[in-house]
Amino acid sequence: MHETMRVRIDTFSGADIRPWLDALAALRIHVFRDFPYLYDGSADYERDYLSGYAESPGSVFVLAFDGDRVVGCATGLPLAEAHAEFRQPFAQAGMAVAEIFYFGESVLERDYRGQGIGHAFFDRREDHARRLGFPITIFCAVERAADHPLRPHGYRPLDAFWHKRGYHPAPGLIAEFSWKDVDHGHETAKTMQYWLKNHHESSPT
């Protein structure tokens, strides 16, 4: 167990996460409404999506608790066990999907940011991936126009943080996913850039 301020961070895998699926679904909907995702989600979809992780014995869930309340979550699973649309760019690029561990969401309530929890989320997931023998970890991030009308004044993307963790945008590894934005009445396609870290090439963080 790792203590960060008043927050407790615990790690779970596979079916052990099921008691928190509803809380995690609500957290994803709440945090992802903000820019840059602007996601207008539903609890039913979220619970179904997260259940896929719960069914993977190699998955990892890193939860941040304030008391008994979940205030943050980071997830991951072997890319080979992810949905086909996540695997497709790597298969097309001729990369060995079996060597890649995919990091899903990393969401944290606003009041708990800036306490080092984001680093703990990456540390725990990278440790899990290494224990399972994966040399490569990846995640994807939505790309939004610099002049997007809902971009908050002073918004700073997380690129610098990700670079510090040893990740870089992987040229040509792009996916496209659709969801309904908070300012749209229908789903639209979004470009997602994959970021990659090869732990055999990276120095320890």
C-alpha positions in Angstrom: 0.0 0.0 0.0 1.3 3.4 -0.9 0.2 6.6 0.9 0.0 9.9 -1.0 -1.3 12.7 1.3 -4.6 11.4 2.6 -5.1 9.1 -0.4 -4.6 5.3 -0.3 -3.5 3.6 -3.4 -4.3 -0.1 -3.9 -3.8 -2.4 -6.9 -6.2 -5.1 -8.1 -6.3 -7.5 -11.0 -9.0 -9.3 -12.9 -12.3 -10.2 -11.2 -11.1 -8.6 -7.9 -12.2 -5.2 -9.3 -15.9 -6.1 -9.7 -17.1 -4.6 -6.4 -15.9 -1.1 -7.7 -17.2 -1.3 -11.3 -20.1 1.1 -10.7 -17.9 3.6 -8.9 -15.4 3.4 -11.7 -18.0 3.9 -14.3 -19.3 7.0 -12.6 -15.7 8.3 -12.2 -14.9 7.9 -15.9 -18.1 9.7 -16.9 -17.3 12.6 -14.5 -13.7 13.1 -15.3 -13.9 12.6 -19.0 -16.6 15.3 -19.4 -13.7 17.8 -19.2 -11.5 18.9 -22.0 -9.9 17.3 -24.0 -12.3 14.2 -24.0 -15.6 16.1 -23.6 -17.2 12.7 -23.2 -20.9 12.4 -22.8 -21.0 8.8 -21.5 -23.6 6.4 -20.1 -23.2 4.2 -17.0 -24.4 1.1 -18.9 -21.7 1.5 -21.6 -19.0 2.2 -19.0 -19.8 -0.8 -16.8 -19.8 -3.1 -19.9 -16.5 -1.6 -21.0 -14.9 -2.0 -17.6 -16.2 -5.6 -17.3 -14.0 -6.5 -20.2 -11.0 -5.6 -18.0 -12.4 -7.5 -15.1 -12.6 -10.7 -17.3 -8.9 -10.4 -18.2 -6.7 -12.3 -15.6 -3.7 -10.1 -16.7 -5.4 -6.8 -16.2 -4.5 -4.3 -13.6 -6.5 -1.6 -11.8 -4.8 1.0 -9.6 -7.3 2.7 -7.4 -6.9 5.8 -5.4 -9.2 6.0 -2.3 -10.1 8.8 0.0 -11.5 6.8 2.9 -13.9 4.3 1.2 -14.5 6.5 -1.8 -12.7 5.9 -5.2 -11.3 9.3 -6.4 -9.0 8.0 -9.1 -8.3 5.0 -11.2 -5.8 3.7 -13.8 -6.2 0.5 -15.8 -4.3 -1.7 -18.1 -4.3 -5.1 -19.8 -2.3 -7.1 -22.3 -2.9 -5.6 -25.7 -3.7 -9.1 -27.1 -6.8 -9.1 -24.7 -8.0 -5.6 -25.7 -10.7 -5.0 -28.3 -9.7 -5.4 -31.9 -9.8 -1.7 -32.7 -7.1 -1.1 -30.1 -4.9 -3.9 -31.6 -5.3 -3.0 -35.2 -2.8 -0.2 -35.6 0.0 -2.4 -34.2 -0.9 -5.4 -36.2 -0.9 -3.3 -39.4 2.5 -1.9 -38.4 3.9 -5.4 -38.1 4.5 -5.1 -34.3 4.3 -8.1 -32.0 1.0 -7.5 -30.2 1.9 -10.2 -27.6 4.8 -8.1 -26.4 2.7 -5.0 -25.7 0.8 -4.0 -22.5 -1.9 -1.4 -23.0 -2.7 1.3 -20.5 -6.3 2.3 -20.5 -7.7 5.3 -18.7 -6.0 7.3 -16.0 -8.7 9.4 -14.3 -8.4 11.4 -11.1 -10.8 13.9 -9.5 -9.5 17.5 -9.8 -9.0 18.1 -6.1 -6.5 15.2 -5.9 -4.2 16.3 -8.7 -0.7 17.6 -8.2 0.0 15.1 -5.3 2.1 12.6 -7.2 -0.8 10.2 -7.8 -0.3 10.3 -11.6 3.2 9.0 -11.1 2.0 6.3 -8.8 -0.6 5.2 -11.4 2.2 4.8 -13.9 4.6 3.1 -11.5 2.1 0.5 -10.4 1.0 -0.3 -14.0 4.6 -0.5 -15.3 5.6 -2.8 -12.4 2.6 -5.0 -13.2 3.5 -5.2 -16.9 7.2 -6.0 -16.2 6.2 -8.8 -13.8 4.2 -10.3 -16.6 7.1 -10.0 -19.0 6.0 -7.2 -21.3 8.8 -5.1 -22.7 6.5 -2.4 -24.2 3.8 -0.3 -22.6 1.5 2.0 -24.5 -1.5 4.3 -24.2 -3.4 6.5 -26.5 -4.6 10.1 -26.1 -7.1 12.1 -28.0 -5.9 14.9 -30.3 -7.9 18.2 -30.3 -7.4 21.3 -32.4 -5.5 24.1 -30.7 -8.5 26.4 -31.4 -11.2 24.1 -30.2 -14.0 26.3 -28.8 -14.2 24.3 -25.5 -10.5 24.4 -24.9 -10.1 26.1 -21.4 -8.0 29.2 -21.1 -4.5 28.2 -19.9 -5.0 24.5 -20.7 -1.8 22.5 -20.7 -1.7 19.0 -22.2 0.1 16.2 -20.4 2.8 15.8 -23.0 5.6 17.0 -20.8 4.5 14.6 -18.0 4.4 11.7 -20.5 7.8 12.5 -21.9 9.2 12.6 -18.4 7.9 9.1 -17.9 9.8 7.9 -21.0 6.9 7.8 -23.4 6.9 9.3 -26.9 4.3 9.5 -29.7 4.8 6.5 -32.0 4.8 7.7 -35.6 2.0 6.2 -37.6 0.3 4.5 -34.7 -3.0 6.2 -34.9 -6.5 5.0 -34.0 -9.9 6.4 -34.6 -12.7 6.1 -32.0 -16.1 7.6 -31.9 -18.1 9.0 -29.0 -20.6 11.7 -28.3 -19.2 15.0 -27.1 -20.9 17.1 -24.4 -21.6 19.8 -27.1 -22.9 17.4 -29.8 -26.0 15.3 -30.1 -24.4 12.5 -31.9 -21.1 10.5 -32.0 -18.2 11.8 -34.0 -14.9 10.2 -34.9 -11.8 11.3 -32.9 -8.1 10.8 -33.7 -6.2 9.0 -31.0 -2.4 9.1 -30.9 -0.5 6.1 -29.3 2.4 6.8 -27.0 4.9 4.1 -26.5 7.7 3.2 -24.0 10.1 0.3 -24.7 11.4 -0.7 -21.2 14.4 -2.5 -22.7 15.6 0.8 -24.2 14.5 3.2 -21.4 16.4 4.2 -18.3 14.7 3.7 -15.0 12.3 6.5 -14.0 
